[in-house]
């Protein structure tokens, strides 16, 4: 039996009365026919349908719909990575679904606060947990960028997000791998397995899943990649532990353009890599662990060794101090507590207490 072809999300196909296969996109109120899959125009038409962008001439001027359509066509949007474009679209489209027909000039900080508060609420949608401080923080970040563009387009006088409430994201929301977790994973997945290579790659480079899934083989002992979130190039050194994992891989298991290949000999997609990492963790008896938690483990290790905040930002490709402050503060408290207890213990033994 022939294997059923997998179509892009929200796309269906049928054969018309002329015997020609047609493709149609349906998502909510958006419904449109697409060019044939594989044609030069398909991806462009699919992206437009996915974001609801149908052209500046089909939206009311001055609305959020108008702003989004202009933003997607801007140089600033096109210059960022594809991965970051996808994230921007996801956040902006959720905002458009709520306020697409509202005039941009009418927005005030209080309106942004309401939208931020809505995203702070955690709930389950289609079996997936959404919302929380990370979602709210990301929303504010994207809205600030979007309305800054609106100011430049003279659609509004000032950026309402500048005076909106800030969101403090709790970086401890994701479980951090412990040293025992790392040992347990290594015991289950020996050198020479893709699972072990994935662990060592993320643990020693601090790469996000969006980079790790297609990380190229290192050259001269270094990885040179473009961070999916910031679009900035960064380098990561290959440690002896990571090199051992690379050297142990069977012949042909490492691709020319990607270090880790799926069962079909191709680079993983972001989602595919995340799902596989989930399987590997579960098989190791670590249901609490995630790919993201390895970045946190690296940051925790570095902070415990006394590395500076700037050094932590560098190894994790973080821009803001707030993202790494939690690690350094926790490590500093740990060292201060140990020092204080040792001082009291020494004082008692010296007869200075009691």
N, C-alpha and C positions, 0 to 999 in steps of 0.2 A: 504493500500500500504506500503510495507516494506521501512523503512528509508534507504536511500542510505549511504553506508559506506564512511566515510571521510578518504581519504588516505593522507599520508605525502606529503608535498609540492614536486612538480616535479615528483611524482610517479603516474603511471597509471597501470591498470591491464587488463588482457584479459585471455581468456580460450583457450589453444592451442588445436591442433588436437587430443590430447590424453585425453582431458577433464580436464587437470590440469590447475589451475589458476596460471598465471605467473605475475610477477611484474617487471616493467621497469622504470628506472630513466632516465629522459631526461632534460638536462639544458644546453643550448648553444651547445658547441661541445662535452659535456660529455653525453654519452649514454651507459648504461650498465644494464644488468639484475641483479635482486636482489634476495636473498633467500626469502622464504615465510615470510610474516609478522607474528611476534610472535615467530619466530625461534631465537635461541641464536645468530646467525650470522647476522640477519637482520640489527640491529642498527649499528653494526660496518661497514657493507658494505654501508649502507645509508650515514653514516658520511663521509666515504671515497669518495663516489660519490659526496656528497654535496660540499666538499672542493676540489675536483679534484685530490685528492691524490690517485695514483694508484701504489705506491711503488717506492723505490729508483732506481730499475733496469729499470724503464720505462721513466726516464727523463735524459736529457743531464747533465752530471756532471758539477758542477760549475755555473749553471744557477740559476735564481731566483726560478724556479720550483723545482730545486734540494734543494735549501735552505729551501723552504717552507715545502717540504716533510720531510726533516731532523728535522725541527723545530717541526712539529706536532708529531713526534715520540720521542721528547726529554723529559727528566724528568721535566725540567722547565715548559714545556707546560702542561704536565699531572698533575702537582702538583697544578695548579690553579683551581678555581671553574669552573663548567660546564658553568655557565653564562659568565664568563670572557673568557673561551675558545671560546665560540660562538662569542663574540665581536672581539677577536683576529683573528679568521678565517674570519670574514666579512671584516675586514680591509685588511688583507693579501691577500685575494682572489681578492679584487678590484685591488691591486697592481700587482698580478700575471696576471690578465687579460690584463694589460697594458705592463708588462715587463717580462713575464714569461720566455722567451727564451734568455734574456740578461744575460751576464756574471756578476756575483756578483763583481768580482775583478775590473770591469770597472766603478763602481759607484763612483761618486764624490759628494760633497755637492751641487753643482749646479743642479745635476740631482734630488736630493731630494727636492730642492727648487721648481723646476718645478712641481713636483708631489704635493707638499704642496699647491702651488698657485692654482692648478687645483681644489683642494678640498675646497679652500676658496670661490670659485664661487658658489653662490646659484642658483639652478635650480629645475625644477619640473620633476620628473621621475615617470611614471605610476601613476600620480596623487598625488605623495608624494614629499614634498619639501626636497631636500638634499643639502649638502654643507654648508659652513659657517665657522665661527671661531672655533666652537666646533668640527666639523668634521675634520678640518685641524689640530687642536691641538691633537685630538685623533690619527690621522694618524701619526703625528710626534712621538708621544709617542710609538706607536706600532712598527714603523720602527726603532726606537732607540733600542728597545728590540730585534727585528729581526736581525739587523746588528751586535749587540753585540754578538749574538749567532754565526753569520757568522765569527766574529773575533776569537771566541773560536774554531770554526771548521776549522780555518786557510784557509777560503775561500777568505778572504780579510785582508789586513794588519791593517787598522784603520777603525773606525766607521765613515762613512761619515755624519751621522746624527748629530754628536757632533758639527760640524761646520755649519750645515744648519741653516736657519733662524728660530728663535723662533716665536711662535704664541701666541698672547695675546688674550685669549678668553674673550669675554664680558659676564660676568655672568648675566647681566641684560637682556640677550636675552629671557629668560623665564619670563613670567609674574609672579610677586610676589603677592600672595593673600594679600589683605588689611584686616584690622579689620572689615570693613563693609562687605567684601566678606564672611568672616568666619561667621559673624552673620547671613547673608542671607542664607548661606548653612544650618546652624543649624536650622533656622526657617523652612526651607523646609523639612529637614530630622530630625525627632525627635529621641530622645534616643530610642533604641530598633530596629533601622533599620541598615542594613548592611552599607548603605551609611554613616550614622553618625559614626559608628564604624571605618570605613576606614579613615574618616577625622581625628578623634581624634588620631588614631594610628599613622598616618604619621606626624600630627602636633606636637605631643608630644615626639615622638621617633626620628624624623629625618630620618626614614628609607627610603631608595630608593624603588621605585616600585618593583624592582627585589627581595627585601626582604619582603616588606609588603604583597605581594600577597599570601605568604605562611608562614607568621610569626606564630610561634607556640604560644599557650596560655602561658601567663607568669607564672613563678614559683617563689613563695616567693616575689612577687611584682616586679619582674624583667624579662625582656626579655634577653635571651642570644642567639645571632645569629651570623652567619658568614657573613660579608659584601660581597655582590656579586662582587663588583669591586676590592677590595683589597685582599679578601680571609682571612682577619683577623677577629678574634672573637671580638665582642664588646657587652657591656651590656647597656640596656636602662631601666630606672626606670619607673614604672607605676605611672603616676600622678593621683590625685583624679578625674580629668576630664575624663581621659582615663578609669579609673576603673569604673566610673559611666556608661560609654558607654558599657563596658563589662558586667556589672551586669544587665543592662537593656535588654540584648538580650534574646529572647524567649528560653525556654528550648529546647535543641537539636540543636540550631542554630550555636553553636560553636563546631568545630571538635576537635578530640583528638590531632591531629598533626598540625592543622591550625586554626587560630583564625577566619578567614572569609571564608565561604564556598559559592560556586556558587549555582545555582538553582538545581543542580543535587546532592548536598551534598558533593561535592569534592572541594579541594583547587583550586583556580583560577590559570590559566597560567599567565605569565607576560603580554602577549598581551591581554588576556581576562580581567584581572584586569584593565588594562589601558583603554580598551574600556568601561568597566562598569563605571569607574570613569568619563569618558567623558559623558556618559549618565546621571549620577547623577548630574554633574555640569550643563549640559544643562537644566535638569529638574528644577534646582534651579535658572535658569536665569543667569548663570555665564559661558557663552561660552568662556570667556577669561582665565578661570582658568584651571589648569592642576594638576595632581598628583605631578609633580616635583615642582610646585610653592609652595606647602606646606612646603617643606624643606627650601625654601627660606624665607617663612614667619617665620618659627622658628628661622632661623639665623638672620633675621631682628629684631625680637622681642628681641633676646638675645643681639644683638649689641646695640640696643636702650637703654637697661637696663645697659649698660656699661660692659658687660662681656668681658673678654680678648680674644685675637685672639686664644690662645691655648684652651680656653674653647669652642669657636665656632667650632674649628677643631674637638674637642672631640664629641660634640653632633651631628655633621653632618658626622662623619667618614671621614673627609677630611684629606689628608696627607700634601698638600702644603699650604703655607701661602697665595699664590696668589688667591686661591679659596675662601678665606674668607676675604681677605683684602678689597674688595669692600664694604662689609657690615660694617666693622668696620670704614672705612674711611668715609662712608656716615653718619653713626651715629655720629662720632666725629665732622664732619662738622656741623651737625644739632645742637649738643650741644654747639659748639663754637659760632655759629650764634646766638643762643638764649641768651648765656651769654653776647655776645657783644652788642646785642640790649638792653638787660636789663641794662648793664652798662651805655650805652648812655642815656637811659631813666632816670636812677637814677641821672645821672649828670645834666640833664636838670632840673629835679625837685629840685635839690639842688642849682640851680642857677649857676652852673659852666659852662653852655653853653648859649651863646646868650647874 
